[in-house]
Amino acid sequence: MSIHRQSLLQLLKRYEQTVLSDEKEVVSEFMQYVLENQDCFERKPMDDAKHIAASVLLITRDFKEALFLWHTKIGKWTQPGGHADGNPDLESVALKELEEETGIVGTQLVSSVPLDIYRFDYPPEIFGYRKSIYNLCFLAFLPDGQEPKIMEPEKCKEMRWATPEEAVAMIQVVHHEGVARLIKKWQVLTKKKEART
């Protein structure tokens, strides 16, 4: 097994120690996929394909707002992110996508362990074939003196800062379980920060 797949499996095992009960099945399934597929980081356009992606929940330093993008193709609010496309360094994938989609540079992830991992399942109408995407969402703070901009208007028609409550209302329009759980985890972090101050 390649060192890159071993590294991802180790990361998933670390993440598995923190997961909520409703995540266990997807994390276990993801680990099995990595174990069985030496080309797991590649994107193959075929029915029942499984792809790996990485994204960033970009938040303000006071934890009160996070950045959401309206993804035109899938018709949902998401975080900046994208497919690995052969790159096994998922942290760098997340940061590269953040820069390409928002112009934000010089960001560092809060942790090498994702805040959340979820699976998106897409019907063939979206991409032309039926597929699932395992997305690792990392947490990062907005760097001082920078403001995000829409850098890829063909992919993203709107960008919005939102509080957890506003974000919940946004995703209720297009039901999105993965983002709903991510928002709950962000709320937990916010409460922990408030308790410390």
C-alpha positions in Angstrom: 0.0 0.0 0.0 1.3 3.5 -0.9 2.5 5.8 1.9 -0.2 8.3 0.8 -3.1 5.8 1.3 -1.5 4.8 4.7 -1.4 8.4 5.7 -5.0 8.9 4.8 -6.0 5.8 6.7 -4.1 7.0 9.8 -5.9 10.3 9.5 -9.3 8.6 9.2 -8.5 6.5 12.3 -7.7 9.6 14.3 -10.9 11.2 13.1 -12.9 8.1 13.9 -12.0 8.5 17.6 -14.0 11.8 17.6 -17.0 10.9 15.4 -20.7 11.1 16.3 -22.7 7.9 16.0 -24.3 8.9 12.7 -20.9 9.3 11.1 -19.4 5.8 11.9 -20.9 4.1 8.9 -19.6 6.6 6.4 -16.1 6.7 7.9 -15.9 2.9 8.0 -17.1 2.8 4.4 -14.5 5.5 3.4 -11.7 3.6 5.1 -12.7 0.4 3.2 -12.7 2.3 -0.1 -9.2 3.6 0.5 -8.0 0.1 1.5 -9.3 -1.5 -1.6 -8.5 1.2 -4.2 -4.9 2.1 -4.9 -6.0 4.9 -7.2 -8.5 6.3 -4.7 -7.3 9.9 -5.1 -8.1 9.9 -8.9 -11.4 11.2 -10.3 -12.9 8.7 -12.8 -16.1 9.7 -14.6 -18.2 6.5 -14.4 -21.4 5.3 -12.8 -21.1 4.5 -9.1 -17.7 6.3 -8.9 -16.4 7.3 -5.5 -14.2 10.5 -5.4 -12.3 12.2 -2.6 -12.5 16.0 -2.0 -11.4 18.5 0.6 -12.9 21.7 1.7 -12.5 24.5 4.2 -14.9 26.0 6.7 -13.5 29.5 6.8 -14.5 31.3 10.0 -13.9 34.7 11.5 -11.6 34.7 14.5 -14.4 35.3 16.9 -16.0 32.1 15.6 -19.3 34.0 14.9 -19.4 33.7 11.1 -18.4 31.2 8.4 -18.2 31.6 4.6 -20.6 29.7 2.4 -20.7 29.6 -1.5 -23.6 28.8 -3.7 -22.4 26.0 -5.9 -24.3 26.5 -9.2 -23.9 23.0 -10.6 -25.2 21.2 -7.5 -27.6 23.9 -6.4 -26.4 23.9 -2.8 -24.6 26.1 -0.2 -21.2 24.6 0.4 -17.7 25.5 1.6 -14.8 26.3 -0.7 -13.4 23.0 -1.8 -12.9 20.5 -4.6 -11.7 17.1 -5.8 -8.3 15.7 -5.0 -7.7 14.9 -8.7 -4.8 12.7 -7.9 -3.3 14.9 -5.2 -3.0 12.8 -2.0 -2.2 15.9 0.2 -5.7 16.8 1.1 -4.7 19.7 3.3 -3.1 21.3 0.3 -6.1 20.5 -1.9 -8.4 22.3 0.6 -6.1 25.4 0.7 -5.6 25.5 -3.0 -9.4 25.3 -3.6 -9.9 28.0 -1.0 -7.5 30.3 -2.9 -8.9 29.5 -6.3 -12.5 30.1 -5.3 -12.2 33.0 -2.9 -8.7 34.6 -3.4 -7.8 34.0 0.2 -4.1 33.2 0.6 -1.7 32.3 3.4 -4.3 30.5 5.4 -3.3 27.7 7.9 -5.6 25.0 8.9 -6.5 24.9 12.6 -5.8 21.1 12.7 -4.6 18.4 10.4 -7.7 16.4 11.5 -10.8 17.4 9.6 -13.7 19.0 11.5 -16.1 16.8 9.6 -16.2 14.1 6.9 -19.3 13.5 5.0 -20.4 11.8 1.8 -22.4 13.5 -1.0 -24.4 11.2 -3.2 -25.3 12.6 -6.7 -27.7 11.4 -9.3 -26.6 11.2 -12.9 -28.4 14.5 -13.8 -25.8 16.5 -11.9 -22.5 15.3 -13.4 -23.7 13.0 -16.2 -23.1 9.8 -14.1 -24.0 8.6 -10.6 -21.3 9.2 -8.0 -20.4 9.8 -4.4 -17.9 12.2 -3.0 -16.2 11.8 0.4 -15.4 15.3 1.6 -13.0 16.1 4.3 -13.8 19.6 5.7 -11.0 21.4 7.5 -11.3 24.4 9.8 -9.4 27.7 9.1 -9.5 31.3 10.2 -9.9 34.2 7.9 -6.5 35.8 7.7 -6.2 39.5 8.9 -6.7 42.1 6.2 -8.2 39.8 3.6 -11.8 39.5 2.3 -13.0 36.7 0.0 -14.1 37.4 -3.5 -15.9 35.3 -6.1 -13.0 34.1 -8.2 -14.9 31.5 -10.3 -18.3 33.1 -11.2 -19.1 30.2 -13.6 -19.1 27.9 -10.6 -20.3 30.2 -7.8 -22.9 32.8 -8.2 -23.1 34.0 -4.6 -20.9 34.1 -1.5 -22.2 34.8 2.0 -20.9 35.2 5.5 -23.4 33.6 7.9 -23.8 32.9 11.6 -24.7 29.3 12.5 -28.3 30.2 12.8 -28.3 31.9 9.4 -26.5 29.0 7.9 -29.0 26.5 9.2 -31.8 28.6 7.6 -29.9 28.7 4.3 -29.4 25.0 4.0 -33.0 24.2 5.0 -34.0 25.6 1.6 -32.0 22.7 0.0 -31.8 20.0 2.6 -28.1 19.2 3.2 -27.4 16.8 6.1 -23.6 16.9 5.8 -23.5 20.7 6.1 -26.1 20.6 8.9 -23.8 18.4 11.0 -20.8 20.6 10.2 -22.7 23.6 11.4 -23.5 21.8 14.7 -19.8 21.1 15.2 -19.0 24.8 14.5 -21.7 25.8 17.2 -20.0 23.5 19.7 -16.6 25.1 19.0 -18.2 28.6 19.4 -19.7 27.6 22.8 -16.4 26.3 24.0 -14.7 29.5 23.0 -17.3 31.6 24.7 -16.9 29.5 27.9 -13.2 30.2 27.9 -13.7 34.0 27.6 
